[in-house]
Amino acid sequence: MSSDNPFSDSMPTNPYSPTVQPPRIPGDGTIDIANLHSRGLVGQVQILGVLMIVQGVFILLMGGAITFYASLMPMVFREIRADAAQSGNANAMPPEADTWFLVLGVIAGLVMIAIAVFTIICGVRTLRFRGRVMSIVMLCVGMVTMLTCYCLPTQIALSIYGMIVLFNRPVVIAFGFAEEGHSPHEIQRAFYSIP
């Protein structure tokens, strides 16, 4: 008795079925959060990233202003010496002061600009649950900007807030999920499902 099934013994496999399974895309699927009982501060990570970007812009403006004013200082000092020479004041600033203020001011400005750029980069990476350790380092390095007193209150607040968020256990786990290839949306959706 013949079978009407064309895929019987004469054709052991379906010619239209895929020969190999499609590769699993990292981050495709659900995140296993069965061992977590709290969402922790995962919802604060996006806020921290935005605040780091804003702080970086403030530091960038300050670094640019320091560099600009440092480049003007030699001209100002020459004017002071010229006025002192006309008035007969022998205690005018020494000529080396021009160079020292220029060099120190430009170095300080460039350091602030470098800190600003790295803070902005860390803020963008934090938005994507990436670079947790680098963000911690930049929050600590950012304390250097307090020497100018321009960013004193905001940098202290951001550093304390950032350390609290980035050392939170669920946040550490969320950054680990991002390293496994999960998207920020998947991570947030998984953690927001925790009651």
TACOR-V476773 format. One record per residue. N is the residue number from 1. RES is the residue in three letters. PHI is phi in degrees with one decimal (none if undefined). PSI is psi in radians with two decimals (none if undefined). D_LAST is the distance of its C-alpha to the last C-alpha in Angstrom with 1 decimal. Layout:
# TACOR-V476773
N_RES_PHI_PSI_D_LAST / N_RES_PHI_PSI_D_LAST
This chain:
# TACOR-V476773
1_MET_none_2.20_61.6 / 2_SER_-86.5_2.60_59.9 / 3_SER_-97.2_2.48_56.2 / 4_ASP_-82.8_-0.09_55.0 / 5_ASN_-79.0_2.02_51.9 / 6_PRO_-71.8_-0.23_52.7 / 7_PHE_-104.6_0.51_50.1 / 8_SER_-79.3_-2.46_51.8 / 9_ASP_-64.6_-0.51_53.8 / 10_SER_-69.5_-0.56_55.6 / 11_MET_-126.7_1.70_52.4 / 12_PRO_-70.3_-0.37_49.8 / 13_THR_-128.6_2.77_47.1 / 14_ASN_-79.9_2.15_45.9 / 15_PRO_-68.8_-0.28_47.4 / 16_TYR_-95.6_-0.07_44.7 / 17_SER_-81.8_2.58_41.8 / 18_PRO_-65.9_2.51_40.6 / 19_THR_-78.4_-0.54_42.3 / 20_VAL_-129.7_2.69_39.5 / 21_GLN_-72.8_2.46_35.7 / 22_PRO_-64.6_2.51_34.4 / 23_PRO_-64.6_2.53_33.0 / 24_ARG_-77.9_2.19_29.3 / 25_ILE_-78.9_2.27_28.2 / 26_PRO_-58.8_2.35_26.1 / 27_GLY_88.0_-0.12_22.6 / 28_ASP_-83.0_2.10_23.1 / 29_GLY_119.7_-2.80_20.5 / 30_THR_-98.6_2.81_17.0 / 31_ILE_-103.4_2.30_15.6 / 32_ASP_-82.3_1.86_15.0 / 33_ILE_-119.0_0.50_11.9 / 34_ALA_-63.3_-0.54_12.1 / 35_ASN_-87.9_0.03_13.2 / 36_LEU_-98.3_2.39_10.5 / 37_HIS_-112.7_-0.05_8.2 / 38_SER_-146.3_2.52_7.5 / 39_ARG_-81.5_-0.19_8.0 / 40_GLY_59.3_-2.39_10.9 / 41_LEU_-107.1_0.45_13.4 / 42_VAL_-59.6_-0.61_13.4 / 43_GLY_-67.3_-0.30_13.3 / 44_GLN_-86.8_-0.19_16.5 / 45_VAL_-63.3_-0.74_18.4 / 46_GLN_-63.6_-0.71_19.7 / 47_ILE_-63.7_-0.75_20.8 / 48_LEU_-60.1_-0.75_22.6 / 49_GLY_-60.2_-0.76_24.4 / 50_VAL_-64.9_-0.75_25.7 / 51_LEU_-64.5_-0.62_26.8 / 52_MET_-66.0_-0.67_28.6 / 53_ILE_-65.0_-0.77_30.4 / 54_VAL_-63.3_-0.78_31.5 / 55_GLN_-61.8_-0.69_32.7 / 56_GLY_-61.7_-0.66_34.5 / 57_VAL_-66.2_-0.73_36.3 / 58_PHE_-61.2_-0.76_37.4 / 59_ILE_-65.8_-0.65_38.7 / 60_LEU_-62.5_-0.75_40.5 / 61_LEU_-62.6_-0.74_42.3 / 62_MET_-64.4_-0.77_43.3 / 63_GLY_-62.3_-0.69_44.6 / 64_GLY_-65.0_-0.70_46.6 / 65_ALA_-66.0_-0.73_48.1 / 66_ILE_-62.2_-0.78_49.1 / 67_THR_-63.8_-0.71_50.8 / 68_PHE_-64.5_-0.83_52.5 / 69_TYR_-67.9_-0.57_53.9 / 70_ALA_-64.6_-0.62_54.9 / 71_SER_-71.1_-0.39_57.0 / 72_LEU_-86.5_-0.31_58.7 / 73_MET_-61.1_-0.69_59.6 / 74_PRO_-58.5_-0.68_62.8 / 75_MET_-65.5_-0.73_64.2 / 76_VAL_-63.7_-0.76_63.4 / 77_PHE_-66.9_-0.61_65.0 / 78_ARG_-63.2_-0.71_68.1 / 79_GLU_-62.9_-0.72_68.4 / 80_ILE_-63.5_-0.75_68.1 / 81_ARG_-66.2_-0.67_70.8 / 82_ALA_-65.4_-0.75_73.0 / 83_ASP_-64.3_-0.68_72.7 / 84_ALA_-67.5_-0.64_73.4 / 85_ALA_-68.1_-0.63_76.4 / 86_GLN_-69.2_-0.62_77.9 / 87_SER_-85.8_-0.08_77.5 / 88_GLY_82.2_0.31_79.0 / 89_ASN_-81.2_2.11_75.9 / 90_ALA_-85.7_-0.17_76.3 / 91_ASN_-96.8_0.65_72.7 / 92_ALA_-70.8_2.86_71.0 / 93_MET_-64.5_2.48_68.0 / 94_PRO_-69.3_2.68_69.1 / 95_PRO_-62.1_-0.44_68.8 / 96_GLU_-68.2_-0.34_66.3 / 97_ALA_-62.6_-0.58_63.7 / 98_ASP_-57.7_-0.90_63.3 / 99_THR_-64.7_-0.77_62.4 / 100_TRP_-62.4_-0.80_60.1 / 101_PHE_-65.5_-0.68_58.1 / 102_LEU_-63.4_-0.88_57.9 / 103_VAL_-65.0_-0.86_56.8 / 104_LEU_-65.6_-0.69_54.3 / 105_GLY_-65.7_-0.75_52.8 / 106_VAL_-66.8_-0.72_52.4 / 107_ILE_-62.1_-0.81_50.8 / 108_ALA_-61.4_-0.74_48.4 / 109_GLY_-64.0_-0.73_47.6 / 110_LEU_-68.5_-0.62_47.0 / 111_VAL_-63.4_-0.76_44.8 / 112_MET_-63.8_-0.70_42.6 / 113_ILE_-64.4_-0.72_42.6 / 114_ALA_-63.6_-0.76_41.6 / 115_ILE_-61.4_-0.71_38.7 / 116_ALA_-63.1_-0.79_37.6 / 117_VAL_-62.7_-0.79_37.7 / 118_PHE_-68.1_-0.58_35.7 / 119_THR_-66.2_-0.72_33.1 / 120_ILE_-64.6_-0.76_32.8 / 121_ILE_-60.6_-0.77_32.6 / 122_CYS_-64.7_-0.64_29.8 / 123_GLY_-63.2_-0.74_27.9 / 124_VAL_-65.6_-0.73_28.2 / 125_ARG_-67.6_-0.60_27.2 / 126_THR_-65.1_-0.64_24.1 / 127_LEU_-57.7_-0.49_23.0 / 128_ARG_-100.4_0.20_23.1 / 129_PHE_59.7_0.74_21.4 / 130_ARG_-125.4_2.70_25.0 / 131_GLY_65.3_0.77_27.4 / 132_ARG_-61.3_-0.80_25.2 / 133_VAL_-65.9_-0.73_28.3 / 134_MET_-63.7_-0.64_30.6 / 135_SER_-66.1_-0.71_28.4 / 136_ILE_-61.8_-0.77_28.4 / 137_VAL_-61.6_-0.76_32.2 / 138_MET_-69.7_-0.53_32.7 / 139_LEU_-66.4_-0.60_30.9 / 140_CYS_-74.1_-0.78_33.3 / 141_VAL_-64.9_-0.57_36.3 / 142_GLY_-61.2_-0.34_35.5 / 143_MET_-64.0_-0.34_36.5 / 144_VAL_-61.0_-0.56_40.0 / 145_THR_-66.3_-0.24_40.0 / 146_MET_-67.1_-0.34_39.9 / 147_LEU_-62.6_-0.42_43.6 / 148_THR_-85.4_-0.21_44.4 / 149_CYS_66.8_-0.09_42.6 / 150_TYR_-71.3_-0.73_41.5 / 151_CYS_-108.2_0.34_37.9 / 152_LEU_-56.7_-1.01_37.7 / 153_PRO_-67.8_-0.71_35.0 / 154_THR_-70.7_-0.64_32.7 / 155_GLN_-70.2_-0.70_33.1 / 156_ILE_-62.0_-0.83_32.3 / 157_ALA_-63.2_-0.77_29.1 / 158_LEU_-65.4_-0.71_28.0 / 159_SER_-65.3_-0.77_28.8 / 160_ILE_-64.9_-0.84_27.0 / 161_TYR_-61.3_-0.77_23.8 / 162_GLY_-63.2_-0.70_24.1 / 163_MET_-66.1_-0.71_24.6 / 164_ILE_-61.5_-0.77_21.5 / 165_VAL_-69.9_-0.84_19.4 / 166_LEU_-73.5_-0.34_21.3 / 167_PHE_-96.3_0.04_21.3 / 168_ASN_-69.2_2.32_17.6 / 169_ARG_-58.6_-0.86_16.7 / 170_PRO_-60.3_-0.56_13.8 / 171_VAL_-67.4_-0.72_16.2 / 172_VAL_-60.0_-0.74_19.0 / 173_ILE_-65.6_-0.69_17.2 / 174_ALA_-63.0_-0.72_16.4 / 175_PHE_-63.9_-0.59_20.2 / 176_GLY_-64.9_-0.68_21.0 / 177_PHE_-63.7_-0.64_19.4 / 178_ALA_-64.8_-0.64_21.6 / 179_GLU_-66.8_-0.46_24.6 / 180_GLU_-78.3_-0.13_24.0 / 181_GLY_110.3_0.07_24.5 / 182_HIS_-77.3_2.55_21.1 / 183_SER_-80.3_2.76_21.1 / 184_PRO_-56.6_-0.62_19.1 / 185_HIS_-64.8_-0.76_17.7 / 186_GLU_-62.8_-0.73_16.5 / 187_ILE_-64.2_-0.82_15.0 / 188_GLN_-63.1_-0.75_13.2 / 189_ARG_-62.1_-0.71_12.0 / 190_ALA_-66.2_-0.77_10.8 / 191_PHE_-74.7_-0.53_8.9 / 192_TYR_-73.0_-0.27_7.5 / 193_SER_-78.2_-0.21_6.2 / 194_ILE_-75.0_2.24_3.8 / 195_PRO_-69.2_none_0.0
